[in-house]
Amino acid sequence: MRSTHLTEEGHRVDLEPNTGNSELLKRAYGCFPSGVTAICAMEGDKPVGIAASSFTSVSLEPSLAAVCVQNTSTTWPRLRGLRRLGVSMLAQDQNETCRTLAQKTGDRFARVEWSSNTDGAVFVHGAVAWFDCTVHQEFPAGDHAIVLLAIHALRAEPERAPLVFHGSRFRQLVAV
């Protein structure tokens, strides 16, 4: 069953009902481009981290950002309780870094250049921005958790291009 709506110009827009078809929903969500971040910290003497494309700014005062993390993640439960988290906004040439950090098995940091601060936040070298964060709040949201991050320190290099994920592929921005 399709529902039809008229736009202001009188054109038809046919919508499909949301019946729980996750592939249809993924395809629609994939129409919205997003940046890609690495969320990493030291766990003992080893770095641990994940790649996430659901990072967004939330508030300037207080300084908050949000990220959505799948409930099935086995890494997020390890990260959430650590003292500090490093969020690195990956650069357009870091798609292999993203793939490495998204691996289910193996050493996610084997081919990733990184450093950590004294509080245990891990930062990926070559990114376009870095944030030193703590978990401010976490909310359940369906098959994900919405995590609010308090930002304590940051660095940005806005003249460099970010890694963009769109339509299940990495893309590059083009200045117009």
ROGU-525916 format. One line per 10 residues: number of its first residue (from 1); their letters; for each residue z, x, y of N, C-alpha, C, O. Coordinates in pm, 1 decimal. Layout:
ROGU-525916
NUM = A = Z X Y Z X Y Z X Y Z X Y | ...;
***
This chain:
ROGU-525916
1 = MRSTHLTEEG = 0.0 84.3 -118.1 0.0 0.0 0.0 0.0 88.5 123.9 81.0 180.6 134.1 | -87.5 62.3 215.6 -95.7 137.4 341.4 -54.4 47.3 456.1 -79.2 -73.2 454.6 | 7.9 106.8 553.7 39.2 30.4 674.0 -52.1 80.0 785.4 -82.8 199.0 792.5 | -94.6 -9.3 870.6 -187.7 24.3 977.8 -119.9 4.2 1111.9 -50.6 -95.1 1134.4 | -140.8 98.7 1198.6 -87.0 91.6 1333.7 -200.3 118.0 1430.7 -291.7 194.8 1400.6 | -194.9 56.1 1544.7 -294.0 82.1 1649.1 -234.5 175.1 1752.3 -120.1 157.9 1794.2 | -312.8 274.4 1793.5 -268.7 364.9 1898.4 -301.2 300.6 2032.8 -363.2 194.4 2038.6 | -259.2 365.2 2139.4 -285.0 312.0 2273.7 -433.8 300.9 2302.1 -476.2 213.1 2377.3 | -514.5 389.9 2241.8 -658.5 387.6 2265.3 -727.4 282.4 2178.9 -849.0 266.5 2189.5 | -655.4 211.0 2095.0 -713.8 110.2 2007.9 -764.4 165.3 1876.2 -825.5 91.6 1798.9;
11 = HRVDLEPNTG = -741.1 292.4 1848.1 -784.1 352.7 1721.7 -681.5 323.2 1613.7 -562.0 310.5 1640.4 | -730.9 312.7 1491.5 -642.2 285.7 1378.4 -583.2 415.3 1324.4 -650.2 518.4 1318.6 | -459.5 407.8 1286.0 -392.7 516.6 1214.9 -336.0 455.3 1088.1 -241.6 376.5 1093.5 | -393.4 491.2 974.3 -346.4 438.5 847.2 -239.8 531.6 791.0 -263.5 651.1 773.2 | -123.2 476.4 763.3 -11.3 553.0 709.7 12.4 514.8 564.4 -7.9 400.1 524.5 | 55.7 612.6 486.3 93.6 585.7 348.9 244.2 567.4 344.9 316.8 642.1 410.5 | 292.8 469.7 269.3 438.4 451.2 259.4 503.8 574.9 197.9 446.6 639.5 110.1 | 621.6 606.0 244.1 697.5 717.4 188.3 771.1 666.8 65.1 878.9 608.2 75.4 | 711.7 690.0 -51.1 765.8 638.4 -176.9 836.8 745.3 -258.4 862.9 725.9 -377.1 | 868.1 857.1 -196.0 935.4 964.6 -267.9 840.2 1066.7 -326.6 882.7 1151.4 -405.2;
21 = NSELLKRAYG = 713.2 1061.4 -291.0 615.2 1158.6 -337.3 637.6 1289.1 -260.2 594.5 1302.1 -145.6 | 704.8 1384.8 -323.0 741.6 1507.4 -252.5 619.0 1590.4 -214.2 623.0 1660.9 -113.4 | 510.9 1584.2 -290.9 390.0 1660.0 -256.2 328.0 1607.6 -126.4 284.3 1686.3 -42.4 | 324.2 1476.4 -110.0 272.2 1416.3 12.5 358.7 1457.8 131.5 306.5 1492.5 237.5 | 489.0 1454.2 114.0 580.5 1491.5 220.8 567.4 1640.5 253.8 566.2 1677.0 371.4 | 557.5 1726.8 152.6 538.3 1870.3 177.0 410.0 1895.9 255.2 407.3 1978.8 346.2 | 303.6 1824.2 219.0 175.9 1841.1 288.9 190.6 1802.9 436.4 139.6 1872.3 524.4 | 259.9 1693.5 462.4 280.3 1650.9 601.1 370.3 1749.2 676.2 340.1 1785.5 789.9 | 479.5 1792.4 615.0 566.6 1891.3 679.5 490.4 2020.0 707.5 514.5 2086.1 808.6 | 398.0 2056.0 617.6 320.6 2178.2 632.2 226.4 2177.5 751.0 173.0 2282.2 787.8;
31 = CFPSGVTAIC = 204.7 2061.5 811.9 120.6 2052.8 931.7 189.9 2110.0 1054.2 125.5 2137.1 1155.5 | 321.5 2128.3 1045.2 397.6 2180.4 1158.3 422.0 2329.2 1135.7 492.6 2365.3 1041.5 | 365.5 2417.2 1219.6 386.5 2560.5 1200.2 529.5 2600.6 1233.8 593.4 2541.4 1320.7 | 577.9 2701.0 1164.3 712.1 2750.5 1192.8 713.1 2901.6 1182.8 627.8 2961.8 1117.7 | 809.4 2960.9 1247.2 832.1 3103.3 1232.0 903.7 3127.3 1100.6 944.0 3032.9 1032.7 | 919.1 3252.8 1065.4 986.4 3287.9 940.8 1097.9 3386.1 972.9 1077.7 3483.7 1045.2 | 1215.4 3359.1 918.3 1330.3 3444.9 941.8 1382.6 3503.6 811.6 1359.6 3449.9 703.3 | 1452.4 3613.6 824.8 1528.6 3672.3 715.4 1674.6 3658.0 754.2 1714.8 3700.0 862.7 | 1753.9 3599.1 666.4 1897.7 3581.3 691.1 1969.3 3669.7 590.8 1965.7 3644.8 470.3 | 2035.2 3774.6 642.6 2085.3 3880.3 554.6 2223.4 3930.3 597.9 2261.3 3921.5 714.7;
41 = AMEGDKPVGI = 2296.7 3982.6 500.3 2428.2 4039.7 527.3 2464.4 4137.7 416.8 2400.7 4141.6 311.5 | 2566.7 4215.7 442.6 2617.2 4307.9 341.7 2718.5 4234.0 254.3 2810.2 4168.6 303.9 | 2699.2 4246.2 123.8 2794.1 4194.0 25.8 2847.0 4316.5 -47.2 2782.3 4369.8 -137.4 | 2965.0 4359.9 -6.9 3014.3 4487.5 -56.4 2929.5 4598.0 2.5 2919.7 4610.8 124.5 | 2867.0 4679.2 -84.5 2783.3 4788.1 -35.2 2634.3 4760.3 -53.7 2552.6 4851.8 -42.7 | 2598.1 4635.0 -81.8 2457.7 4599.1 -102.9 2415.7 4486.5 -9.0 2494.1 4395.6 18.4 | 2291.2 4492.4 40.7 2241.8 4382.4 123.2 2202.8 4263.0 36.3 2156.0 4279.1 -76.5 | 2222.5 4144.8 90.0 2181.5 4020.6 25.1 2112.9 3936.8 132.0 2154.9 3937.4 247.7 | 2008.3 3865.3 94.5 1939.4 3788.4 197.0 1839.0 3690.6 141.7 1803.9 3693.6 23.8 | 1793.1 3602.7 231.0 1692.3 3502.1 198.8 1590.1 3495.8 311.9 1616.1 3538.8 424.3;
51 = AASSFTSVSL = 1474.4 3441.6 279.5 1373.3 3410.3 380.6 1383.0 3261.1 409.0 1401.1 3181.4 316.9 | 1371.2 3223.1 534.7 1380.7 3081.4 571.3 1284.6 3050.9 685.3 1279.1 3123.6 784.4 | 1208.8 2942.5 670.2 1115.8 2902.2 776.4 1166.2 2781.0 853.4 1093.0 2723.5 934.0 | 1290.3 2742.4 829.2 1343.9 2622.8 894.9 1440.1 2656.4 1008.3 1523.6 2573.2 1043.7 | 1431.0 2773.7 1064.9 1517.3 2817.1 1174.6 1474.6 2750.2 1304.5 1355.1 2739.5 1332.1 | 1570.3 2705.2 1384.2 1537.5 2646.3 1513.9 1652.6 2666.8 1612.1 1768.7 2677.3 1572.6 | 1618.7 2672.3 1739.2 1721.3 2679.2 1843.0 1788.8 2542.7 1853.3 1726.0 2439.6 1829.2 | 1916.3 2542.8 1889.0 1991.5 2417.9 1900.5 2053.2 2402.8 2039.2 2036.2 2299.6 2104.2 | 2124.5 2505.1 2084.1 2201.3 2491.6 2207.7 2211.4 2625.7 2278.9 2223.6 2730.5 2215.6 | 2206.0 2620.6 2414.0 2228.3 2741.0 2493.4 2376.5 2763.2 2518.4 2423.2 2877.0 2520.8;
61 = EPSLAAVCVQ = 2450.5 2654.2 2537.2 2594.3 2663.2 2565.0 2668.1 2558.1 2483.5 2665.2 2440.9 2521.1 | 2732.9 2593.4 2375.7 2743.5 2728.9 2322.9 2612.3 2772.5 2258.4 2525.9 2689.6 2229.8 | 2598.1 2901.3 2236.1 2476.1 2957.8 2176.6 2473.1 2925.9 2027.8 2545.7 2985.9 1948.6 | 2387.4 2829.5 1990.7 2377.6 2786.4 1851.4 2231.7 2779.9 1807.0 2142.9 2745.8 1885.1 | 2209.5 2812.8 1682.2 2080.6 2795.2 1615.6 2109.8 2725.0 1483.9 2225.0 2716.9 1441.4 | 2005.4 2674.4 1419.7 2024.0 2607.7 1290.7 1921.2 2658.4 1191.6 1811.5 2700.6 1228.4 | 1958.7 2653.2 1067.1 1867.9 2683.8 957.2 1899.4 2585.1 845.7 2014.7 2546.6 826.4 | 1796.6 2544.7 773.0 1815.2 2455.3 658.6 1797.1 2536.3 531.5 1701.1 2612.1 518.2 | 1890.0 2520.0 438.1 1890.9 2598.5 314.9 1893.7 2503.6 196.0 1971.8 2408.5 193.2 | 1807.8 2530.0 97.5 1803.1 2446.2 -22.5 1935.3 2451.5 -97.4 1997.7 2557.0 -108.3;
71 = NTSTTWPRLR = 1977.2 2336.5 -148.7 2099.5 2329.8 -227.8 2088.2 2411.2 -356.3 2189.7 2454.5 -410.7 | 1967.1 2432.4 -405.0 1947.3 2507.7 -529.0 1950.8 2658.7 -507.7 1944.1 2734.6 -604.4 | 1961.0 2703.2 -383.3 1965.6 2846.5 -355.5 2087.5 2908.6 -423.7 2199.1 2857.8 -412.8 | 2064.1 3018.3 -493.5 2176.7 3091.4 -553.2 2225.8 3200.9 -458.7 2331.5 3259.9 -481.3 | 2149.1 3228.0 -352.9 2186.2 3332.7 -258.2 2270.9 3277.7 -143.7 2363.0 3345.1 -97.6 | 2241.3 3156.8 -97.2 2317.2 3102.3 15.2 2467.5 3094.4 -13.3 2545.9 3126.9 75.8 | 2511.8 3053.1 -132.5 2657.0 3053.2 -156.8 2719.5 3192.1 -141.1 2837.3 3203.1 -107.1 | 2643.0 3296.4 -165.2 2693.1 3432.9 -146.6 2696.9 3469.2 1.5 2787.4 3540.3 45.2 | 2598.7 3420.9 80.2 2591.0 3453.9 221.8 2691.0 3376.9 306.8 2749.9 3432.5 399.4 | 2710.3 3248.4 275.4 2785.4 3159.3 364.9 2926.8 3206.6 396.0 2978.2 3177.3 504.0;
81 = GLRRLGVSML = 2989.6 3277.1 306.8 3127.2 3319.9 329.6 3141.5 3459.9 385.2 3253.4 3506.7 406.1 | 3029.8 3528.2 409.8 3038.8 3664.2 461.3 3070.1 3664.0 611.2 3040.7 3568.0 682.4 | 3129.8 3772.6 656.3 3180.4 3779.7 793.7 3072.2 3756.5 898.5 3092.2 3676.4 989.8 | 2958.5 3824.1 888.0 2848.9 3811.0 982.9 2717.2 3802.4 908.5 2701.2 3858.9 800.3 | 2622.6 3730.2 968.6 2487.5 3718.0 916.0 2390.7 3772.7 1019.2 2403.5 3745.3 1138.5 | 2295.1 3848.8 973.2 2187.7 3894.5 1059.3 2067.6 3804.4 1038.4 2025.2 3781.9 925.0 | 2012.6 3752.8 1147.7 1890.3 3672.9 1140.8 1781.1 3753.9 1208.7 1791.8 3787.9 1326.6 | 1676.3 3784.5 1133.8 1563.2 3860.1 1186.4 1441.5 3769.1 1188.2 1401.0 3717.8 1083.9 | 1382.5 3748.2 1306.6 1257.3 3672.4 1316.8 1144.6 3768.4 1283.6 1118.9 3863.0 1358.0 | 1077.8 3744.2 1172.7 979.0 3838.7 1123.4 853.8 3842.5 1211.2 815.7 3742.5 1272.1;
91 = AQDQNETCRT = 790.8 3960.2 1216.1 669.2 3983.5 1293.7 546.6 3949.1 1209.6 554.8 3939.7 1087.1 | 432.9 3930.3 1276.7 311.7 3883.7 1209.2 263.6 3975.8 1097.2 190.6 3931.4 1008.5 | 302.5 4101.8 1099.6 260.9 4193.7 992.8 364.0 4205.2 880.8 354.1 4295.6 797.8 | 462.7 4115.3 876.6 569.7 4125.2 778.1 562.6 4018.4 668.6 665.9 3977.9 615.2 | 441.7 3972.4 634.7 431.6 3871.6 529.3 476.1 3927.0 394.1 532.7 3852.4 314.1 | 452.7 4054.3 366.0 500.7 4111.7 239.6 653.5 4121.6 238.6 716.5 4102.1 134.6 | 712.1 4151.6 353.2 858.3 4152.5 363.6 912.8 4014.3 332.2 1011.3 4000.8 259.7 | 849.1 3912.2 386.3 891.0 3774.7 359.8 881.4 3743.0 211.3 974.7 3687.1 153.4 | 769.5 3778.2 149.4 751.8 3752.0 5.5 859.0 3823.3 -76.9 912.3 3766.8 -172.4 | 890.1 3947.1 -39.7 991.6 4023.8 -111.8 1128.7 3957.5 -99.8 1202.0 3946.8 -198.2;
101 = LAQKTGDRFA = 1162.9 3913.1 21.0 1294.0 3849.9 41.7 1303.3 3713.3 -24.2 1413.3 3664.0 -49.0 | 1189.3 3651.4 -52.7 1188.1 3518.8 -114.7 1185.5 3525.2 -267.4 1191.5 3421.2 -332.9 | 1176.7 3645.1 -325.3 1172.8 3659.5 -471.1 1295.2 3596.1 -536.2 1404.7 3597.8 -479.9 | 1275.7 3540.9 -653.9 1387.7 3483.8 -730.3 1462.6 3591.1 -808.2 1582.4 3577.6 -833.1 | 1392.6 3697.9 -846.7 1455.9 3804.7 -924.1 1418.4 3939.6 -864.6 1329.1 3949.1 -780.4 | 1487.1 4042.5 -908.9 1458.1 4177.7 -863.7 1531.5 4213.4 -735.9 1606.8 4133.0 -681.0 | 1508.4 4334.9 -689.7 1572.1 4386.5 -568.9 1493.2 4340.3 -447.4 1384.4 4391.5 -420.7 | 1546.7 4244.9 -374.6 1478.7 4190.3 -257.2 1465.1 4291.1 -143.4 1383.9 4271.5 -52.9 | 1543.0 4397.8 -146.9 1540.8 4495.1 -37.4 1473.9 4626.9 -76.3 1478.9 4723.2 0.2 | 1411.3 4632.6 -194.4 1350.8 4756.6 -243.6 1245.6 4811.3 -147.5 1238.4 4932.6 -128.0;
111 = RVEWSSNTDG = 1164.2 4725.2 -87.3 1056.9 4769.9 2.2 1078.8 4721.6 145.7 984.1 4715.0 224.1 | 1201.6 4688.4 179.7 1232.8 4636.9 313.1 1315.4 4740.0 388.6 1418.5 4786.3 339.7 | 1269.3 4775.7 508.2 1348.1 4865.1 593.2 1449.3 4781.8 669.7 1413.5 4681.9 732.2 | 1574.9 4822.1 665.0 1681.2 4743.7 725.3 1795.1 4834.8 768.8 1802.8 4951.3 729.9 | 1882.4 4778.8 849.9 2007.7 4844.8 885.2 2112.7 4736.4 903.4 2080.6 4618.8 920.5 | 2238.7 4778.2 899.4 2348.3 4681.8 917.2 2438.6 4728.4 1030.3 2443.7 4846.7 1063.8 | 2510.1 4631.8 1088.5 2607.0 4668.5 1191.3 2745.9 4679.6 1127.2 2761.2 4658.1 1007.0 | 2844.8 4712.6 1206.6 2979.8 4734.4 1152.3 3043.0 4605.8 1100.5 3137.4 4611.3 1021.6 | 2992.7 4489.7 1143.5 3046.1 4361.3 1096.4 2976.4 4311.5 970.0 3015.0 4208.2 915.3 | 2874.2 4383.5 922.8 2808.3 4346.5 798.5 2680.2 4266.7 812.3 2619.7 4231.5 711.1;
121 = AVFVHGAVAW = 2636.3 4236.8 934.3 2508.0 4168.2 952.3 2396.1 4267.6 921.3 2402.7 4383.8 961.4 | 2293.3 4221.1 849.6 2180.9 4306.2 812.9 2058.8 4261.9 892.3 2029.5 4142.8 902.5 | 1987.4 4360.6 948.8 1870.7 4333.0 1031.7 1748.3 4402.2 974.3 1753.8 4520.0 938.8 | 1637.3 4328.6 965.1 1512.3 4381.6 913.8 1439.5 4454.0 1026.3 1417.4 4397.4 1133.4 | 1402.3 4579.2 1001.7 1328.9 4657.5 1102.0 1190.2 4598.3 1123.3 1130.1 4544.5 1030.3 | 1140.0 4608.4 1244.9 1005.5 4562.9 1276.7 995.3 4415.8 1311.5 885.4 4367.1 1338.3 | 1106.5 4343.1 1312.1 1105.3 4201.1 1347.8 1080.8 4185.6 1497.8 1075.6 4285.0 1570.2 | 1065.8 4062.1 1544.7 1043.1 4037.9 1687.9 1170.6 3996.3 1761.0 1177.7 4003.4 1883.7 | 1270.8 3953.1 1685.1 1400.2 3917.7 1743.9 1506.9 3928.1 1635.8 1479.9 3911.8 1516.8 | 1628.4 3955.6 1680.5 1741.4 3970.2 1589.1 1862.1 3898.0 1648.3 1884.7 3901.5 1769.3;
131 = FDCTVHQEFP = 1938.7 3833.2 1562.1 2059.9 3761.5 1603.2 2174.3 3800.8 1510.8 2158.2 3804.0 1388.8 | 2288.6 3830.3 1569.0 2411.5 3856.1 1493.9 2490.7 3725.7 1498.8 2532.3 3682.6 1606.3 | 2511.8 3662.7 1383.3 2565.7 3526.2 1378.9 2683.9 3510.5 1284.5 2709.0 3594.1 1197.7 | 2755.5 3400.7 1304.2 2852.1 3351.4 1206.2 2818.7 3205.2 1178.7 2755.2 3137.8 1259.8 | 2862.8 3158.4 1062.9 2843.7 3017.1 1030.8 2940.7 2937.2 1117.4 3062.0 2957.7 1110.7 | 2887.6 2847.1 1197.9 2967.5 2762.1 1286.3 3007.2 2633.5 1213.9 3123.9 2594.3 1215.8 | 2909.9 2568.0 1150.2 2932.2 2445.5 1073.9 2820.4 2430.1 973.4 2711.3 2484.4 990.3 | 2849.3 2354.6 867.9 2747.6 2326.6 766.9 2755.3 2178.5 731.7 2864.0 2123.7 712.9 | 2639.3 2114.5 723.0 2631.7 1971.7 695.7 2541.5 1946.0 575.4 2433.6 2004.7 567.2 | 2582.5 1859.9 481.5 2491.3 1822.7 373.5 2378.4 1735.8 429.1 2400.9 1651.3 515.7;
141 = AGDHAIVLLA = 2256.8 1757.6 378.2 2140.6 1680.7 424.8 2041.5 1669.4 309.1 1947.0 1747.7 299.8 | 2063.3 1572.4 221.8 1972.8 1553.2 108.3 1975.1 1672.6 15.7 2081.4 1713.9 -30.5 | 1856.9 1728.9 -12.3 1849.9 1843.1 -103.4 1865.4 1976.8 -30.4 1838.6 2082.0 -88.4 | 1908.1 1973.8 94.9 1932.4 2093.1 175.2 2069.2 2083.6 243.8 2133.6 1978.6 243.9 | 2110.6 2194.1 300.7 2225.8 2198.7 391.5 2173.5 2241.6 527.4 2089.9 2331.5 537.1 | 2222.9 2177.2 632.1 2191.8 2219.5 768.9 2306.4 2309.9 812.3 2422.5 2269.1 813.7 | 2272.1 2432.1 847.2 2372.8 2531.5 883.4 2359.0 2563.9 1031.7 2254.8 2612.1 1076.1 | 2464.5 2537.2 1107.7 2468.8 2577.9 1248.6 2524.2 2719.0 1255.7 2628.7 2749.1 1197.9 | 2454.2 2803.7 1326.2 2493.7 2943.7 1340.6 2534.4 2971.1 1484.4 2460.8 2938.4 1577.4 | 2651.4 3030.9 1502.9 2694.4 3076.9 1635.5 2637.5 3216.5 1656.9 2650.0 3303.3 1570.6;
151 = IHALRAEPER = 2574.9 3237.5 1772.3 2509.2 3364.4 1802.3 2602.0 3450.4 1887.9 2644.8 3409.2 1995.7 | 2632.5 3571.7 1837.7 2725.2 3661.4 1906.4 2655.5 3774.4 1980.3 2706.0 3822.1 2081.9 | 2539.8 3817.9 1930.8 2462.9 3924.0 1995.4 2317.3 3906.0 1954.7 2288.1 3846.8 1850.8 | 2225.7 3957.3 2037.0 2084.1 3939.3 2005.7 1999.7 4045.2 2074.2 2044.1 4114.7 2165.6 | 1876.6 4054.7 2026.7 1774.2 4138.1 2089.0 1641.5 4067.9 2064.7 1617.8 4014.2 1956.5 | 1554.5 4068.5 2166.2 1424.6 4002.9 2152.7 1314.9 4092.2 2206.4 1333.2 4163.0 2305.4 | 1199.2 4088.0 2139.1 1078.8 4157.4 2183.4 965.6 4054.6 2188.3 877.1 4055.3 2102.7 | 968.5 3965.5 2289.6 875.3 3852.8 2294.2 728.7 3890.1 2313.5 641.4 3805.3 2294.7 | 699.3 4013.9 2350.4 559.8 4054.1 2366.1 491.9 4076.8 2230.4 369.3 4085.5 2223.5 | 570.3 4086.2 2123.5 515.0 4104.2 1988.4 497.3 3968.0 1923.3 573.0 3875.2 1951.7;
161 = APLVFHGSRF = 397.8 3955.1 1836.0 365.8 3827.0 1772.0 452.3 3803.2 1647.2 475.8 3895.1 1568.7 | 499.0 3679.6 1630.1 581.9 3646.3 1513.8 497.3 3612.1 1391.1 377.8 3584.9 1402.0 | 560.7 3614.2 1276.0 499.3 3564.6 1153.1 505.7 3412.7 1157.6 610.8 3355.7 1186.7 | 394.0 3347.1 1129.1 386.6 3201.3 1135.6 349.0 3147.9 997.8 258.5 3199.4 932.1 | 420.5 3043.5 955.5 393.1 2977.9 828.1 341.8 2837.5 857.8 407.7 2758.7 925.7 | 222.2 2807.6 805.5 160.3 2678.7 832.8 69.1 2643.3 716.0 -11.6 2725.8 673.0 | 81.4 2520.8 664.4 -4.4 2477.7 554.7 10.7 2563.8 430.3 -87.0 2591.0 360.6 | 134.7 2607.0 402.4 167.2 2690.7 286.0 100.4 2828.2 289.8 80.9 2891.4 186.0 | 65.4 2874.0 410.6 4.6 3006.1 427.3 61.0 3074.5 550.3 108.8 3009.2 643.0 | 54.8 3206.7 550.0 89.5 3281.8 668.6 -30.0 3279.2 763.0 -144.8 3290.4 720.0;
171 = RQLVAV = -2.0 3264.4 891.3 -106.0 3257.2 994.0 -69.1 3351.1 1108.4 42.2 3403.2 1115.6 | -165.8 3370.9 1197.0 -141.2 3448.9 1317.4 -167.7 3364.1 1439.2 -256.1 3278.5 1439.0 | -90.6 3388.3 1543.5 -111.9 3318.5 1669.2 -230.2 3381.6 1742.4 -255.9 3501.3 1729.4 | -300.6 3300.8 1818.1 -409.1 3348.7 1901.4 -379.8 3305.1 2044.2 -360.3 3186.5 2071.0 | -376.9 3400.7 2134.9 -349.8 3369.2 2275.6 -473.4 3300.8 2335.0 -586.4 3341.4 2308.1 | -451.2 3197.8 2415.1 -560.2 3129.3 2481.0 -542.1 3130.8 2631.6 -625.6 3076.9 2704.3;
***
